[in-house]
Amino acid sequence: MGAGAEGIEANRLNDVNFAKDHKAMSRAGWMRSGAGLFTACLMLLGSQACAQHAHIDPASGYRISHYRAVVPDTAPGATRVGTQEVEEFFKEGKVAFIDVLPSTGAGFDPNTGQWRLSETHANIPGSKWLPDVGRGNPDAVLDRYFALNLKAVTGGDKSGAILIYCKADCWMAWNAVKRAAGYGYTNIYWYPDGIDGWAEWDNPTAPAVPVPVTVVSE
């Protein structure tokens, strides 16, 4: 198994079923976060806020587990938009739509780059589906995959408009927005209602087809 596949498998063990709530973090995870920090969090913010905090990597700021949960009101480096704005973007055709719903299945084939899916889904027509790029700790292969595809849809213009979405209450999109901002993109729209909000208003959908991963021979 190649390094890319191993990274995907490790992530998959951490998040076997995206649609279900994850169990509480392991004792080791809590210890890494620091008992003192958690105690301080309880005193300042309360138990619910600290439960959310426990799933955030304190070093990177990315959500690393329990990806299906209530998201913040804002995302770093992005403008939050609702369905009405997204409908306008869709009609105008000037914004690149990026679907970051994670894959379900065996990940991508390290030899061909094709995604091995056990489930499919629908997304906003014209979207680029880039699975797993919203994970909190993607390996170098997925990080490169995301960066290259953003470059492709914007023509290398980091001021080009991109819209990132997933499902409702999806930290994958929040993470992906933060990552794109870290690459230097300055015109990012975040659609937290995602495909759920889009479909709720009877907007058109299309079968999602994942963009293959470019396999680099060593």
C-alpha positions in Angstrom: 0.0 0.0 0.0 1.4 3.4 -1.0 1.9 6.4 1.3 -1.2 8.1 -0.1 -3.4 5.1 0.4 -2.1 4.6 3.9 -3.0 8.2 4.7 -6.5 7.7 3.3 -7.0 4.5 5.2 -5.9 6.2 8.5 -8.4 9.0 7.9 -11.1 6.5 7.1 -10.5 4.6 10.4 -10.9 8.0 12.1 -14.1 8.7 10.3 -15.7 5.5 9.1 -19.2 6.8 8.6 -19.6 10.5 7.9 -23.3 10.4 8.2 -23.3 9.2 11.8 -22.0 11.0 14.9 -18.6 10.0 16.0 -17.8 8.5 19.4 -16.0 10.7 22.0 -12.3 11.2 21.4 -10.0 8.6 22.8 -8.3 9.0 26.1 -5.0 9.5 24.2 -6.6 12.3 22.2 -7.7 14.0 25.4 -4.3 13.7 26.9 -2.7 15.2 23.8 -5.1 18.2 24.1 -4.0 18.7 27.7 -6.1 18.2 30.8 -5.2 21.6 32.0 -6.5 23.3 28.9 -9.7 21.4 29.0 -10.3 22.3 32.6 -9.7 26.0 31.8 -12.1 25.6 28.8 -14.8 24.2 31.1 -14.4 27.1 33.5 -14.6 29.8 30.7 -16.9 28.3 28.1 -19.0 25.5 29.5 -19.2 21.8 28.6 -20.9 22.1 25.2 -18.4 24.6 23.9 -15.5 22.5 25.2 -16.9 19.3 23.6 -16.6 21.2 20.3 -13.1 22.4 21.2 -12.0 18.8 21.8 -12.3 18.0 18.1 -10.1 20.9 17.0 -6.4 20.5 16.6 -4.9 23.2 18.8 -1.8 23.5 16.6 -3.5 23.8 13.2 -6.9 25.0 14.1 -8.6 22.4 11.8 -11.4 20.2 12.9 -10.0 16.6 13.0 -12.9 14.5 14.0 -16.7 14.5 14.4 -17.1 16.4 11.1 -20.9 16.4 11.1 -21.7 19.0 13.8 -22.9 22.5 14.1 -20.5 24.9 12.4 -19.5 28.4 13.5 -21.1 31.5 11.9 -17.9 32.4 10.0 -15.1 30.6 8.3 -11.5 32.0 8.0 -10.9 34.0 4.9 -14.4 33.5 3.4 -17.7 35.2 2.9 -20.6 33.2 4.2 -23.5 33.0 1.7 -27.0 31.6 1.7 -29.1 29.8 -1.0 -30.3 32.9 -2.6 -26.8 34.2 -3.3 -25.7 30.7 -4.5 -28.6 30.7 -6.9 -27.4 34.0 -8.4 -23.9 32.6 -8.7 -25.2 29.5 -10.4 -27.1 31.7 -13.0 -24.2 34.0 -13.6 -21.7 31.2 -14.0 -18.7 33.3 -12.8 -18.0 31.3 -9.6 -16.3 27.9 -9.4 -18.3 25.5 -7.3 -16.3 23.1 -5.2 -18.0 20.1 -3.5 -15.9 18.7 -0.7 -18.2 15.9 0.5 -15.9 13.1 1.7 -15.7 9.8 -0.1 -17.3 6.6 1.2 -15.5 3.5 0.1 -11.9 2.5 -0.3 -10.5 6.0 -1.2 -8.6 6.6 -4.3 -6.6 3.9 -6.1 -2.9 4.8 -5.6 -2.0 3.3 -9.0 -4.7 5.0 -11.1 -6.0 7.9 -9.0 -9.6 6.8 -9.5 -11.9 7.0 -6.6 -13.3 3.6 -5.3 -16.7 4.6 -4.1 -19.3 2.5 -2.3 -21.9 5.4 -2.4 -22.6 8.2 -4.7 -24.4 11.5 -4.2 -25.9 14.5 -6.1 -24.4 17.9 -6.1 -24.9 21.3 -7.7 -24.5 21.0 -11.5 -21.1 22.1 -12.7 -19.4 21.5 -9.4 -16.0 19.9 -9.1 -16.2 17.1 -6.5 -12.9 16.9 -4.6 -13.4 14.2 -1.9 -11.6 14.3 1.4 -9.9 17.6 0.9 -11.8 18.9 3.9 -10.2 16.5 6.4 -8.3 18.1 9.2 -5.1 16.1 8.5 -4.9 15.2 4.8 -1.7 13.6 3.6 0.6 15.4 1.1 -1.1 13.7 -1.9 -4.6 15.1 -1.0 -3.1 18.5 -0.1 -1.5 18.7 -3.6 -4.7 17.4 -5.2 -6.7 20.2 -3.6 -4.1 22.9 -4.5 -3.8 21.7 -8.1 -7.6 21.6 -8.7 -8.1 25.1 -7.2 -5.4 26.3 -9.5 -7.2 24.7 -12.4 -10.6 26.1 -11.8 -9.3 29.6 -11.2 -6.7 29.6 -14.0 -4.1 30.3 -11.4 -5.7 33.5 -10.3 -5.9 33.5 -6.6 -8.4 36.3 -6.7 -10.7 34.1 -8.7 -14.1 33.4 -7.1 -14.7 29.9 -5.6 -17.6 28.6 -3.6 -17.0 25.7 -1.2 -19.7 23.5 0.1 -20.6 20.1 1.5 -23.8 19.2 3.4 -25.4 21.2 6.2 -23.5 21.1 9.5 -20.4 20.0 7.7 -16.9 20.8 9.0 -15.4 19.4 5.9 -16.4 22.6 4.0 -15.2 24.8 6.9 -11.8 23.1 6.9 -11.5 23.3 3.1 -12.3 27.0 3.2 -9.6 27.5 5.8 -7.1 25.5 3.7 -7.9 27.4 0.5 -7.4 30.7 2.3 -4.1 29.3 3.5 -3.1 28.7 -0.1 -3.6 32.4 -0.7 -7.1 32.5 -2.3 -8.8 35.8 -1.5 -12.3 35.4 -3.0 -13.8 32.4 -1.2 -17.5 31.9 -0.6 -18.6 29.4 2.0 -22.1 27.9 1.7 -22.7 26.2 5.1 -26.2 24.9 4.1 -24.6 22.9 1.4 -26.4 20.6 -1.0 -29.1 20.1 1.7 -30.0 23.8 1.5 -29.7 23.9 -2.2 -32.0 20.9 -2.8 -34.5 22.0 -0.2 -35.5 24.9 -2.5 -36.0 22.5 -5.5 -32.9 23.6 -7.3 -31.4 21.3 -9.9 -28.9 18.6 -8.9 -26.6 16.3 -10.9 -24.8 13.0 -10.2 -21.5 13.9 -8.5 -18.4 12.6 -10.3 -15.1 12.8 -8.3 -12.1 14.4 -9.9 -9.4 11.7 -10.1 -6.2 12.1 -8.1 -3.1 12.7 -10.2 -0.7 9.9 -9.4 3.0 11.0 -9.4 5.5 8.3 -10.1 8.4 8.2 -7.8 
